[in-house]
């Protein structure tokens, strides 16, 4: 049986969905990183809702890592960037702004970029397979070993999402002469929520000092209160 060639509509949908993975993954990473630096580093703010902040941080970072993993999953048949490159090789004539020869060049360059991030992908794949999706019994017997093998850093995720975004945009430019801004609008609006908590905690201190004329036995947040 002859394998059906991908249609332009299917190719465009795969390209769009993978682009969505990058945008969502980067946003989850931004929020998780922001909570880690702006909330968890300030005991006054973190202590306002420790369970909420802790679980929110974990959730955002877990989703960011899963999104990054999905983009470069090695499981055969999954919809990954490699899968998209294979489909591009099957329909080079569908590209509006690139010749078949140029499409081949885009594919070759993209595969080279993927090879360049094998080092940061290694701990990500280990973490997904041993912690995020499954539970490796070694986590009980030798947790230090698992932690070392699964040590995914913010820098690792930054470079993985950057390469993914660069590849997808190079394909998009050749395919439809467009590119995508890989950041969601208002992706930093969590900062407004954090600032509300900061202001409320400052207000508690201000109220105590105004009422009793003494510093309270609870501290101010490290962050400054709003100027208004």
C-alpha positions as CSV (number, residue, x, y, z in Angstrom):
1,X,0.0,0.0,0.0
2,X,1.4,3.4,-1.0
3,X,1.7,5.8,1.9
4,X,-0.4,8.9,1.5
5,X,1.5,12.1,1.3
6,X,0.7,14.8,3.9
7,X,-1.7,17.5,2.7
8,X,-1.0,21.2,3.1
9,X,-3.8,21.4,5.7
10,X,-2.3,18.6,7.8
11,X,1.2,20.0,7.6
12,X,0.0,23.5,8.6
13,X,-1.9,22.0,11.5
14,X,1.1,20.1,12.8
15,X,3.3,23.2,12.4
16,X,0.7,25.2,14.3
17,X,0.3,22.7,17.1
18,X,4.1,22.4,17.7
19,X,4.4,26.2,17.7
20,X,1.7,26.2,20.4
21,X,3.7,23.8,22.5
22,X,6.7,26.1,22.4
23,X,4.6,29.2,23.3
24,X,2.8,27.4,26.2
25,X,6.0,25.7,27.4
26,X,7.9,29.0,27.5
27,X,5.0,30.7,29.4
28,X,4.9,27.9,32.0
29,X,8.6,28.2,32.4
30,X,8.4,32.0,32.8
31,X,5.7,31.7,35.4
32,X,7.5,28.9,37.3
33,X,10.8,30.8,37.2
34,X,9.1,34.0,38.3
35,X,7.5,32.3,41.3
36,X,10.8,30.7,42.3
37,X,12.6,34.1,42.2
38,X,9.9,36.5,43.3
39,X,7.9,34.4,45.7
40,X,9.8,31.5,47.1
41,X,12.9,33.6,47.8
42,X,10.8,35.9,50.1
43,X,9.5,34.1,53.2
44,X,6.9,36.7,53.9
45,X,5.2,36.2,50.5
46,X,5.7,32.5,50.3
47,X,4.4,32.1,53.8
48,X,1.1,33.8,52.8
49,X,0.0,30.6,51.0
50,X,2.9,28.1,51.1
51,X,0.9,25.1,49.8
52,X,-0.6,27.1,46.9
53,X,2.7,28.7,45.9
54,X,4.6,25.4,46.2
55,X,2.2,23.4,44.2
56,X,1.8,26.2,41.6
57,X,5.6,26.3,41.2
58,X,5.9,22.6,40.8
59,X,2.9,22.4,38.3
60,X,4.3,25.1,36.0
61,X,7.8,23.7,35.9
62,X,6.5,20.1,35.4
63,X,4.3,21.2,32.5
64,X,7.2,23.2,31.0
65,X,9.4,20.2,31.1
66,X,6.8,17.9,29.6
67,X,6.2,20.4,26.8
68,X,9.9,20.5,26.0
69,X,10.1,16.7,26.1
70,X,7.2,16.3,23.7
71,X,8.8,18.6,21.1
72,X,11.8,16.2,20.9
73,X,10.2,12.9,22.0
74,X,12.1,9.9,20.4
75,X,9.0,7.6,20.5
76,X,8.3,6.6,16.9
77,X,5.1,8.1,15.4
78,X,4.7,10.9,17.9
79,X,4.1,14.4,16.7
80,X,7.5,16.1,17.2
81,X,9.7,18.5,15.4
82,X,11.5,15.5,13.8
83,X,8.1,14.3,12.7
84,X,7.4,17.7,11.1
85,X,10.8,17.6,9.3
86,X,9.9,14.2,7.9
87,X,6.6,15.5,6.6
88,X,8.4,18.6,5.1
89,X,10.7,16.2,3.2
90,X,7.6,14.5,1.8
91,X,5.9,17.7,0.5
92,X,8.6,20.2,-0.4
93,X,6.4,21.5,-3.3
94,X,3.9,22.8,-0.7
95,X,6.4,25.5,0.5
96,X,5.3,28.8,-0.9
97,X,8.6,30.7,-0.3
98,X,11.3,28.0,-0.6
99,X,12.3,25.8,-3.4
100,X,12.7,22.0,-2.9
101,X,16.4,22.5,-2.6
102,X,16.0,25.2,0.0
103,X,13.5,23.0,1.9
104,X,16.2,20.3,2.0
105,X,18.6,22.9,3.4
106,X,16.1,23.9,6.1
107,X,15.6,20.3,7.1
108,X,19.4,19.6,7.2
109,X,20.1,22.7,9.3
110,X,17.2,21.8,11.6
111,X,18.5,18.3,12.2
112,X,21.9,19.8,13.0
113,X,20.4,22.1,15.5
114,X,18.6,19.2,17.2
115,X,21.8,17.3,17.4
116,X,23.4,20.3,19.1
117,X,21.0,20.0,22.1
118,X,21.4,16.3,22.9
119,X,23.3,17.2,26.1
120,X,20.4,19.2,27.7
121,X,17.9,16.8,26.3
122,X,19.5,13.8,28.1
123,X,18.5,14.8,31.7
124,X,15.1,16.0,30.4
125,X,14.3,12.6,28.9
126,X,15.6,10.9,32.1
127,X,13.4,13.0,34.3
128,X,10.3,12.4,32.2
129,X,10.8,8.6,32.1
130,X,12.0,8.2,35.7
131,X,10.0,10.9,37.6
132,X,7.4,12.8,35.6
133,X,5.6,10.0,33.7
134,X,6.8,7.0,35.6
135,X,8.3,6.3,39.1
136,X,11.7,4.7,39.1
137,X,12.1,2.6,42.2
138,X,15.7,3.9,42.4
139,X,14.2,7.1,43.7
140,X,13.8,5.3,47.0
141,X,17.0,3.2,47.0
142,X,19.3,5.8,45.6
143,X,17.7,9.2,45.3
144,X,21.0,11.0,44.8
145,X,21.6,8.9,41.6
146,X,18.2,9.8,40.2
147,X,18.6,13.5,41.1
148,X,21.9,13.7,39.3
149,X,20.6,11.9,36.2
150,X,17.5,14.1,36.1
151,X,19.0,17.4,36.9
152,X,17.2,19.7,34.4
153,X,18.1,23.3,34.7
154,X,16.4,26.5,33.6
155,X,19.3,27.0,31.1
156,X,18.6,23.5,29.7
157,X,14.9,24.4,29.1
158,X,15.8,27.9,27.7
159,X,18.1,26.4,25.0
160,X,15.6,23.6,24.2
161,X,12.7,26.0,23.7
162,X,14.9,28.4,21.7
163,X,16.1,25.8,19.3
164,X,12.5,24.5,18.9
165,X,11.3,28.0,18.2
166,X,14.1,28.8,15.7
167,X,13.4,25.5,13.8
168,X,9.7,26.1,13.6
169,X,10.1,29.7,12.5
170,X,12.6,28.7,9.8
171,X,10.0,26.2,8.5
172,X,7.2,28.7,8.8
173,X,9.1,31.4,6.8
174,X,9.8,28.9,4.0
175,X,6.3,27.5,4.1
176,X,4.1,30.6,4.3
177,X,6.5,33.6,4.5
178,X,5.4,34.2,8.1
179,X,7.0,33.9,11.5
180,X,5.7,33.6,15.1
181,X,6.5,35.5,18.2
182,X,7.1,32.7,20.6
183,X,5.9,34.5,23.7
184,X,2.3,34.7,24.8
185,X,0.8,38.1,25.4
186,X,0.7,39.1,29.0
187,X,2.6,36.1,30.0
188,X,4.0,38.0,32.9
189,X,0.7,39.0,34.4
190,X,1.4,36.8,37.4
191,X,3.6,39.7,38.6
192,X,0.5,41.8,39.3
193,X,-0.9,39.1,41.6
194,X,2.4,38.8,43.4
195,X,2.5,42.6,43.8
196,X,-1.0,42.6,45.3
197,X,0.3,40.2,48.0
198,X,3.4,42.3,48.6
199,X,1.2,45.5,49.0
200,X,-1.1,43.7,51.4
201,X,1.8,42.5,53.6
202,X,3.3,46.0,53.6
203,X,-0.2,47.4,54.6
204,X,-0.3,45.0,57.6
205,X,3.1,46.4,58.8
206,X,2.0,50.0,58.1
207,X,-1.2,49.5,60.1
208,X,0.5,48.0,63.1
209,X,3.1,50.8,63.2
210,X,0.4,53.5,62.9
211,X,-1.7,52.0,65.6
212,X,1.0,51.1,68.2
213,X,3.9,53.3,67.2
214,X,6.2,50.3,67.3
215,X,7.7,47.9,64.7
216,X,5.7,44.7,64.6
217,X,7.0,41.3,65.4
218,X,6.4,40.2,61.8
219,X,8.6,41.4,58.9
220,X,7.9,43.4,55.7
221,X,8.3,41.7,52.3
222,X,11.7,42.1,50.6
223,X,10.0,43.6,47.5
224,X,8.9,47.2,47.6
225,X,5.3,48.2,47.8
226,X,3.6,49.9,44.9
227,X,4.4,53.6,44.3
228,X,0.7,54.6,44.4
